[in-house]
Amino acid sequence: MNNGQRQAGNRVPHPASAEPGVRTAAAAIADRYASSARYDERSLRASLTCFRAQLPDRARVVLDVGAGTGVPTRALREMISADVIALDLSWNMARQVSGRPTAVVADAQRLPVRDACADGVLLMGCIHLMPDPLSVMREARRVLRSGGCIAVATVLREDLQRQVFHQNFPEFHAFDLSRHFSLGDLEGLASHTGMDLRAVHETTADIVFPDAVSLIDFVRNRPFFGLRQMPQHEFESGFEAFARRVKECWPEGAVHSENRTTTVVFGAQP
């Protein structure tokens, strides 16, 4: 997809018949998501530290939207004194969030909270999954108090190719490429909602698989939403070639995959 097609809030959707919804994909992988998502602790902490630095003093309420099973929620609760409330579209995901305040099942485009009630909104690893990201940003802006901020943590489109999955699975790369944003895309979304750029932080992590077989098995289980949402025939035809490439490139020893996460924090324009 070229840049002209990939303007803020105007992504070209995949055919509904070929792509199961995020709720369906989440339900299928929820029970093993926390262990398979492979959150890098250093990257997670770096993203949350960047977010925390932009939060108002004495922040009282922070919303973790698209929280999944609550890995970022739990980490953020350890870092700040504010109430961190997890919200996710999938009940299967939200029910695994432990601690209080409890998680809420909610659509990111229609948050069940009043205007100007939160000091911060976190969107970690989920903005590219939203069918209408501009509506999500507008909703996040609606619930934000004066002086609050929105943090988007994601893998930028230009960094996907760093990952071993994308390097060796071109069908997956093509499918996922249209879903992700560049930094300019994110700035465009923010400007459409009256937000401006406050901070950008990049963290690179080395994800290690013990050997080629473990990497192949990991991808076979389709733990990513992108892999889960690929049409079955596309996944199957591409996976066989992916497995062959991986075995040829790593006949022995560990397989390393680079993952760069970019955290972008926006604040309300004066």
C-alpha positions as semicolon CSV with decimal commas, in nm:
position;residue;x (nm);y (nm);z (nm)
1;M;0,000;0,000;0,000
2;N;0,144;0,338;-0,091
3;N;0,148;0,645;0,129
4;G;-0,141;0,801;-0,059
5;Q;-0,363;0,510;0,039
6;R;-0,243;0,506;0,399
7;Q;-0,367;0,843;0,522
8;A;-0,473;0,898;0,881
9;G;-0,803;0,735;0,959
10;N;-0,843;0,605;0,605
11;R;-0,692;0,262;0,592
12;V;-0,801;0,027;0,318
13;P;-0,986;-0,255;0,497
14;H;-0,940;-0,622;0,422
15;P;-1,252;-0,800;0,296
16;A;-1,466;-0,897;0,593
17;S;-1,503;-1,250;0,461
18;A;-1,126;-1,299;0,462
19;E;-1,047;-1,142;0,799
20;P;-1,207;-1,252;1,125
21;G;-1,276;-0,968;1,367
22;V;-1,039;-0,878;1,646
23;R;-1,291;-1,003;1,904
24;T;-1,297;-1,347;1,738
25;A;-0,919;-1,360;1,709
26;A;-0,881;-1,254;2,072
27;A;-1,118;-1,522;2,193
28;A;-0,917;-1,787;2,010
29;I;-0,583;-1,696;2,165
30;A;-0,677;-1,536;2,498
31;D;-0,586;-1,831;2,721
32;R;-0,228;-1,844;2,592
33;Y;-0,180;-1,480;2,495
34;A;0,003;-1,367;2,807
35;S;0,268;-1,637;2,765
36;S;0,295;-1,616;2,386
37;A;0,288;-1,239;2,335
38;R;0,657;-1,224;2,430
39;Y;0,652;-0,883;2,593
40;D;1,008;-0,768;2,640
41;E;1,028;-0,640;2,996
42;R;1,280;-0,366;2,914
43;S;1,078;-0,239;2,617
44;L;0,756;-0,247;2,815
45;R;0,908;-0,052;3,103
46;A;1,065;0,199;2,863
47;S;0,730;0,264;2,693
48;L;0,552;0,308;3,025
49;T;0,829;0,531;3,161
50;C;0,795;0,758;2,857
51;F;0,418;0,772;2,917
52;R;0,455;0,835;3,289
53;A;0,690;1,129;3,228
54;Q;0,417;1,309;3,033
55;L;0,131;1,241;3,275
56;P;0,013;1,534;3,487
57;D;0,136;1,559;3,844
58;R;-0,100;1,376;4,081
59;A;-0,271;1,188;3,799
60;R;-0,576;1,010;3,938
61;V;-0,712;0,791;3,657
62;V;-0,539;0,627;3,360
63;L;-0,715;0,410;3,103
64;D;-0,534;0,119;2,937
65;V;-0,744;0,079;2,622
66;G;-0,701;-0,246;2,430
67;A;-0,538;-0,389;2,740
68;G;-0,562;-0,754;2,638
69;T;-0,480;-0,976;2,934
70;G;-0,343;-0,679;3,125
71;V;0,034;-0,714;3,105
72;P;0,087;-0,336;3,055
73;T;-0,190;-0,263;3,308
74;R;-0,016;-0,457;3,585
75;A;0,323;-0,303;3,508
76;L;0,180;0,050;3,504
77;R;-0,001;-0,005;3,834
78;E;0,338;-0,076;3,990
79;M;0,481;0,249;3,853
80;I;0,216;0,510;3,934
81;S;-0,028;0,577;4,218
82;A;-0,323;0,653;3,988
83;D;-0,605;0,406;3,931
84;V;-0,520;0,217;3,611
85;I;-0,833;0,076;3,450
86;A;-0,803;-0,192;3,181
87;L;-1,052;-0,192;2,894
88;D;-1,067;-0,450;2,616
89;L;-1,315;-0,554;2,349
90;S;-1,277;-0,923;2,435
91;W;-1,428;-1,068;2,752
92;N;-1,189;-1,364;2,715
93;M;-0,898;-1,124;2,741
94;A;-1,041;-0,888;3,003
95;R;-1,134;-1,164;3,248
96;Q;-0,764;-1,244;3,288
97;V;-0,674;-0,898;3,413
98;S;-0,608;-0,927;3,784
99;G;-0,620;-0,662;4,054
100;R;-0,839;-0,358;4,101
101;P;-0,993;-0,152;3,957
102;T;-1,128;-0,447;3,761
103;A;-1,115;-0,469;3,383
104;V;-1,401;-0,344;3,169
105;V;-1,525;-0,500;2,845
106;A;-1,553;-0,205;2,607
107;D;-1,522;-0,094;2,246
108;A;-1,237;0,156;2,206
109;Q;-1,462;0,363;1,978
110;R;-1,733;0,391;2,247
111;L;-1,570;0,399;2,588
112;P;-1,824;0,368;2,872
113;V;-1,685;0,666;3,064
114;R;-1,779;1,032;3,087
115;D;-1,603;1,322;2,919
116;A;-1,279;1,453;3,071
117;C;-1,246;1,178;3,332
118;A;-0,892;1,047;3,268
119;D;-0,546;1,195;3,305
120;G;-0,395;0,956;3,053
121;V;-0,492;0,700;2,791
122;L;-0,258;0,417;2,693
123;L;-0,291;0,237;2,359
124;M;-0,021;-0,029;2,365
125;G;0,024;-0,262;2,070
126;C;-0,336;-0,221;1,957
127;I;-0,388;0,090;1,742
128;H;-0,319;-0,107;1,422
129;L;-0,594;-0,354;1,517
130;M;-0,863;-0,088;1,533
131;P;-1,100;-0,079;1,233
132;D;-1,134;0,300;1,266
133;P;-0,824;0,436;1,443
134;L;-0,931;0,797;1,394
135;S;-1,250;0,729;1,592
136;V;-1,040;0,562;1,861
137;M;-0,817;0,868;1,892
138;R;-1,118;1,099;1,903
139;E;-1,271;0,889;2,178
140;A;-0,945;0,890;2,372
141;R;-0,934;1,268;2,337
142;R;-1,294;1,295;2,458
143;V;-1,224;1,124;2,789
144;L;-0,901;1,315;2,851
145;R;-0,881;1,586;3,117
146;S;-0,707;1,916;3,050
147;G;-0,333;1,858;3,072
148;G;-0,367;1,485;3,007
149;C;-0,191;1,280;2,740
150;I;-0,239;0,984;2,508
151;A;0,043;0,731;2,455
152;V;0,053;0,503;2,151
153;A;0,310;0,221;2,171
154;T;0,348;0,025;1,849
155;V;0,580;-0,126;1,591
156;L;0,602;0,128;1,312
157;R;0,546;0,010;0,957
158;E;0,904;0,086;0,863
159;D;1,033;-0,137;1,145
160;L;0,833;-0,452;1,064
161;Q;1,109;-0,586;0,840
162;R;1,342;-0,605;1,139
163;Q;1,146;-0,904;1,267
164;V;1,244;-1,254;1,160
165;F;0,875;-1,336;1,099
166;H;0,848;-1,064;0,837
167;Q;1,186;-1,133;0,679
168;N;1,101;-1,495;0,607
169;F;0,723;-1,488;0,564
170;P;0,651;-1,243;0,279
171;E;0,279;-1,323;0,276
172;F;0,254;-1,226;0,641
173;H;0,462;-0,914;0,581
174;A;0,233;-0,801;0,298
175;F;-0,077;-0,868;0,507
176;D;0,054;-0,689;0,816
177;L;0,209;-0,396;0,632
178;S;-0,128;-0,241;0,551
179;R;-0,233;-0,255;0,917
180;H;0,057;-0,066;1,071
181;F;0,135;0,305;1,089
182;S;0,434;0,523;1,020
183;L;0,523;0,800;1,264
184;G;0,375;1,049;1,019
185;D;0,049;0,853;1,014
186;L;0,024;0,870;1,392
187;E;0,094;1,243;1,394
188;G;-0,181;1,283;1,135
189;L;-0,429;1,096;1,353
190;A;-0,338;1,314;1,649
191;S;-0,365;1,642;1,459
192;H;-0,714;1,543;1,341
193;T;-0,819;1,521;1,705
194;G;-0,656;1,840;1,833
195;M;-0,348;1,674;1,978
196;D;0,017;1,754;1,925
197;L;0,337;1,554;1,963
198;R;0,496;1,560;2,308
199;A;0,748;1,273;2,309
200;V;0,886;0,988;2,099
201;H;1,085;0,699;2,243
202;E;1,228;0,397;2,060
203;T;1,335;0,073;2,226
204;T;1,495;-0,220;2,045
205;A;1,483;-0,569;2,192
206;D;1,638;-0,897;2,086
207;I;1,383;-1,178;2,094
208;V;1,553;-1,518;2,107
209;F;1,418;-1,857;2,002
210;P;1,627;-2,155;2,117
211;D;1,631;-2,306;1,767
212;A;1,455;-2,308;1,431
213;V;1,197;-2,563;1,542
214;S;1,080;-2,346;1,832
215;L;1,040;-2,048;1,597
216;I;0,844;-2,258;1,347
217;D;0,620;-2,395;1,622
218;F;0,565;-2,043;1,757
219;V;0,443;-1,917;1,419
220;R;0,241;-2,234;1,356
221;N;0,039;-2,157;1,670
222;R;-0,046;-1,813;1,523
223;P;-0,016;-1,612;1,846
224;F;-0,022;-1,274;1,669
225;F;-0,347;-1,110;1,569
226;G;-0,203;-1,061;1,221
227;L;-0,127;-1,430;1,181
228;R;-0,463;-1,523;1,330
229;Q;-0,648;-1,292;1,092
230;M;-0,471;-1,400;0,774
231;P;-0,700;-1,597;0,543
232;Q;-0,638;-1,966;0,611
233;H;-0,524;-2,050;0,258
234;E;-0,274;-1,761;0,257
235;F;-0,130;-1,867;0,590
236;E;-0,098;-2,232;0,491
237;S;0,064;-2,164;0,153
238;G;0,311;-1,917;0,301
239;F;0,388;-2,112;0,616
240;E;0,542;-2,410;0,439
241;A;0,791;-2,186;0,257
242;F;0,858;-1,997;0,582
243;A;0,943;-2,321;0,764
244;R;1,184;-2,425;0,487
245;R;1,361;-2,087;0,491
246;V;1,402;-2,093;0,866
247;K;1,547;-2,446;0,867
248;E;1,790;-2,353;0,588
249;C;1,903;-2,028;0,753
250;W;1,934;-2,171;1,105
251;P;2,025;-2,541;1,079
252;E;2,148;-2,517;1,437
253;G;2,170;-2,268;1,719
254;A;1,941;-1,992;1,843
255;V;1,734;-1,765;1,620
256;H;1,738;-1,393;1,700
257;S;1,467;-1,149;1,597
258;E;1,495;-0,774;1,644
259;N;1,186;-0,591;1,764
260;R;1,167;-0,213;1,779
261;T;0,882;-0,053;1,971
262;T;0,809;0,317;1,929
263;T;0,613;0,503;2,194
264;V;0,454;0,829;2,083
265;V;0,289;1,058;2,338
266;F;0,040;1,328;2,240
267;G;-0,108;1,611;2,443
268;A;-0,401;1,845;2,384
269;Q;-0,320;2,150;2,177
270;P;-0,350;2,480;2,370
